[in-house]
């Protein structure tokens, strides 16, 4: 059930925060740093739980969550080497190797599956590494490095609320549902989304030192285009 899962994620987040992994700032805007102060702990819990769940939500096709996570982690590994951070290098490398082996058996037709435990573990670890990376890069560049899970979750939640539905009730409005209707191929759909995340990762790597206001504006425009494109789909009325 969702509530025990959210509770477990929240408790795990508190343990991570107690070890020093905490988001204290949302970046600098117009020469003013948006520090979180007393809101740092609840915001960090929200961010970790939110992204962990986002990784679980995109796990709708064989190989999808693993492929997207792989593209994210490759970007993290590059930054780990760039900033000589052994924790980022180690965690990224271990998870990349595990995902590569897993994808061999998870590719359509899959012999094994992530399940909640696999997807949540992967999302939680990615969130942990992302928080560590904020020590070196602009916070808003993380939106691009982890683009697909964030965009997909934002779209689904906003679209459900817009249609007067609970944001936590499952439906078929995820990105992979829309693309699958057009491609009629699970393998092709996974490849398209994985390549999209690879593109976001490359964009994120190029924006790590950009001004936060610029990064946030670019991401906002991408989200609006993403939202308009999916909501205007001729299939939307069938959902």
C-alpha positions as CSV (number, residue, x, y, z in Angstrom):
1,X,0.0,0.0,0.0
2,X,1.2,3.6,-0.7
3,X,1.2,4.9,2.9
4,X,3.6,2.3,4.4
5,X,5.9,2.9,1.4
6,X,5.9,6.7,1.8
7,X,6.5,6.2,5.6
8,X,9.5,3.9,4.9
9,X,10.9,6.4,2.4
10,X,10.5,9.3,4.8
11,X,12.3,7.4,7.6
12,X,15.1,6.4,5.2
13,X,15.4,10.1,4.2
14,X,15.8,11.2,7.8
15,X,18.6,8.7,8.2
16,X,20.3,10.1,5.1
17,X,19.8,13.7,6.4
18,X,21.4,12.7,9.8
19,X,24.5,11.7,7.8
20,X,24.8,15.2,6.3
21,X,22.9,14.8,3.0
22,X,20.6,17.8,3.1
23,X,19.5,20.5,0.6
24,X,20.2,23.8,2.2
25,X,19.7,26.1,-0.8
26,X,17.7,26.2,-4.0
27,X,20.3,28.3,-5.8
28,X,21.0,32.0,-6.4
29,X,18.6,34.3,-8.1
30,X,19.3,38.0,-8.9
31,X,22.3,37.8,-6.5
32,X,20.2,36.5,-3.7
33,X,20.7,32.9,-2.4
34,X,17.5,31.1,-1.8
35,X,18.5,29.4,1.5
36,X,16.0,27.1,3.1
37,X,16.8,27.6,6.7
38,X,14.4,25.7,8.9
39,X,12.7,24.3,5.8
40,X,15.8,22.4,4.7
41,X,15.0,19.2,6.5
42,X,11.3,18.9,5.4
43,X,12.2,20.0,1.8
44,X,15.0,17.4,1.6
45,X,12.6,14.7,2.8
46,X,10.0,15.9,0.2
47,X,12.7,15.9,-2.6
48,X,14.0,12.4,-1.7
49,X,10.6,10.8,-1.4
50,X,9.3,12.6,-4.5
51,X,12.1,11.5,-6.7
52,X,12.2,8.0,-5.3
53,X,8.6,7.6,-6.1
54,X,9.1,9.2,-9.5
55,X,11.5,6.5,-10.4
56,X,9.0,3.9,-9.4
57,X,6.2,5.6,-11.4
58,X,8.1,5.3,-14.7
59,X,8.7,1.6,-14.2
60,X,5.8,0.8,-16.6
61,X,7.6,-1.2,-19.4
62,X,10.3,-3.8,-19.4
63,X,13.7,-2.1,-19.3
64,X,12.3,1.5,-19.0
65,X,13.2,2.5,-15.4
66,X,16.6,0.7,-15.7
67,X,17.5,2.4,-19.0
68,X,16.5,5.9,-17.8
69,X,18.4,5.4,-14.5
70,X,21.4,4.3,-16.4
71,X,21.5,7.5,-18.5
72,X,21.2,9.6,-15.3
73,X,23.9,7.7,-13.5
74,X,26.3,7.9,-16.4
75,X,26.0,11.7,-16.1
76,X,26.6,11.4,-12.3
77,X,29.7,9.3,-12.9
78,X,31.2,11.9,-15.3
79,X,30.6,14.6,-12.6
80,X,32.1,12.3,-10.0
81,X,35.3,12.1,-11.9
82,X,35.2,15.8,-12.7
83,X,35.1,16.8,-9.1
84,X,37.1,13.8,-7.7
85,X,34.4,12.6,-5.4
86,X,34.9,9.0,-4.4
87,X,31.4,8.6,-3.0
88,X,29.7,9.7,-6.2
89,X,32.1,7.6,-8.3
90,X,31.6,4.5,-6.2
91,X,27.8,4.6,-5.9
92,X,27.3,5.5,-9.5
93,X,29.7,2.8,-10.7
94,X,28.2,0.0,-8.6
95,X,24.6,0.9,-9.6
96,X,25.6,1.2,-13.3
97,X,27.1,-2.3,-13.3
98,X,24.1,-3.7,-11.5
99,X,21.7,-2.1,-13.9
100,X,23.6,-3.3,-17.0
101,X,23.4,-6.9,-15.7
102,X,19.8,-6.5,-14.7
103,X,18.8,-5.0,-18.1
104,X,20.1,-8.1,-19.9
105,X,17.4,-10.1,-18.1
106,X,14.8,-7.3,-17.9
107,X,14.7,-6.5,-21.6
108,X,11.5,-7.5,-23.5
109,X,10.5,-10.3,-23.0
110,X,11.7,-9.9,-19.4
111,X,12.7,-12.8,-17.2
112,X,13.1,-10.7,-14.0
113,X,11.5,-7.4,-12.8
114,X,12.4,-4.5,-10.6
115,X,9.2,-4.5,-8.5
116,X,8.7,-1.8,-5.9
117,X,11.9,-2.8,-3.9
118,X,14.2,-2.5,-7.0
119,X,12.7,0.8,-8.4
120,X,12.6,2.5,-5.0
121,X,16.1,1.5,-4.1
122,X,17.3,2.8,-7.5
123,X,15.4,6.1,-7.1
124,X,16.5,6.6,-3.5
125,X,20.2,6.1,-4.4
126,X,20.0,8.5,-7.4
127,X,18.4,11.1,-5.1
128,X,21.2,10.6,-2.6
129,X,23.9,11.1,-5.3
130,X,22.0,14.2,-6.6
131,X,22.1,15.8,-3.2
132,X,25.8,15.1,-2.9
133,X,26.3,16.7,-6.4
134,X,24.7,20.0,-5.2
135,X,28.0,20.6,-3.4
136,X,29.6,21.1,-6.8
137,X,27.0,22.2,-9.3
138,X,24.0,24.6,-9.5
139,X,20.9,23.0,-7.8
140,X,18.7,23.7,-10.9
141,X,21.0,21.7,-13.2
142,X,19.9,18.6,-11.4
143,X,16.5,19.1,-13.0
144,X,18.0,18.3,-16.3
145,X,20.3,15.5,-15.1
146,X,17.2,13.7,-13.8
147,X,14.8,15.2,-16.3
148,X,12.5,12.4,-17.5
149,X,11.3,11.1,-14.0
150,X,10.7,14.7,-12.9
151,X,8.9,15.8,-16.1
152,X,6.8,12.6,-16.2
153,X,5.7,12.9,-12.5
154,X,5.0,16.6,-12.8
155,X,2.9,16.1,-15.9
156,X,0.9,13.2,-14.4
157,X,0.2,14.9,-11.1
158,X,-0.8,18.2,-12.8
159,X,-2.9,16.5,-15.4
160,X,-4.8,14.4,-12.8
161,X,-5.5,17.5,-10.6
162,X,-6.6,19.4,-13.7
163,X,-9.1,16.7,-14.5
164,X,-10.3,16.6,-10.9
165,X,-8.7,13.3,-10.1
166,X,-6.6,12.2,-7.2
167,X,-2.9,12.7,-8.1
168,X,-2.2,9.3,-6.4
169,X,-4.6,7.2,-8.4
170,X,-3.0,5.2,-11.1
171,X,-3.9,5.8,-14.7
172,X,-2.5,5.6,-18.2
173,X,-1.3,9.2,-18.7
174,X,2.4,8.6,-18.2
175,X,4.9,9.5,-20.9
176,X,5.5,5.8,-21.9
177,X,1.7,5.3,-22.4
178,X,1.5,8.2,-24.9
179,X,4.6,7.2,-26.8
180,X,3.6,3.5,-26.9
181,X,0.3,4.5,-28.6
182,X,2.2,6.1,-31.4
183,X,5.1,3.5,-31.8
184,X,3.1,0.4,-31.0
185,X,6.4,-1.1,-29.8
186,X,7.6,-1.5,-26.2
187,X,11.2,-1.8,-27.3
188,X,11.0,1.4,-29.4
189,X,9.2,3.3,-26.7
190,X,11.9,2.4,-24.1
191,X,14.7,3.4,-26.6
192,X,13.0,6.8,-27.3
193,X,12.6,7.6,-23.6
194,X,16.1,6.5,-22.7
195,X,17.6,8.6,-25.5
196,X,15.5,11.5,-24.3
197,X,17.0,11.1,-20.9
198,X,20.5,10.9,-22.5
199,X,19.8,14.2,-24.2
200,X,18.6,15.8,-20.9
201,X,21.8,14.4,-19.2
202,X,24.0,16.1,-21.8
203,X,22.1,19.3,-21.4
204,X,22.5,19.1,-17.7
205,X,26.2,18.6,-17.9
206,X,26.5,21.7,-20.1
207,X,24.5,23.8,-17.6
208,X,26.1,22.8,-14.3
209,X,27.7,26.3,-13.9
210,X,24.9,28.3,-15.4
211,X,22.9,30.9,-13.5
212,X,20.0,29.2,-11.6
213,X,17.4,31.6,-12.9
214,X,18.4,30.7,-16.5
215,X,18.3,27.0,-15.9
216,X,15.0,27.2,-14.1
217,X,13.5,29.3,-17.0
218,X,14.8,26.8,-19.6
219,X,13.4,23.8,-17.6
220,X,10.0,25.7,-17.2
221,X,9.7,26.2,-21.0
222,X,10.6,22.6,-21.6
223,X,7.9,21.5,-19.1
224,X,5.3,23.7,-20.7
225,X,6.0,22.4,-24.2
226,X,6.0,18.9,-22.8
227,X,2.6,19.5,-21.1
228,X,1.0,21.1,-24.1
229,X,2.3,18.4,-26.4
230,X,0.9,15.5,-24.3
231,X,-2.4,17.1,-23.4
232,X,-3.2,18.1,-27.0
233,X,-2.7,14.5,-28.1
234,X,-5.6,13.1,-30.1
235,X,-5.5,10.2,-27.7
236,X,-6.1,12.3,-24.6
237,X,-9.9,12.0,-24.8
238,X,-9.5,8.2,-24.6
239,X,-7.7,8.2,-21.3
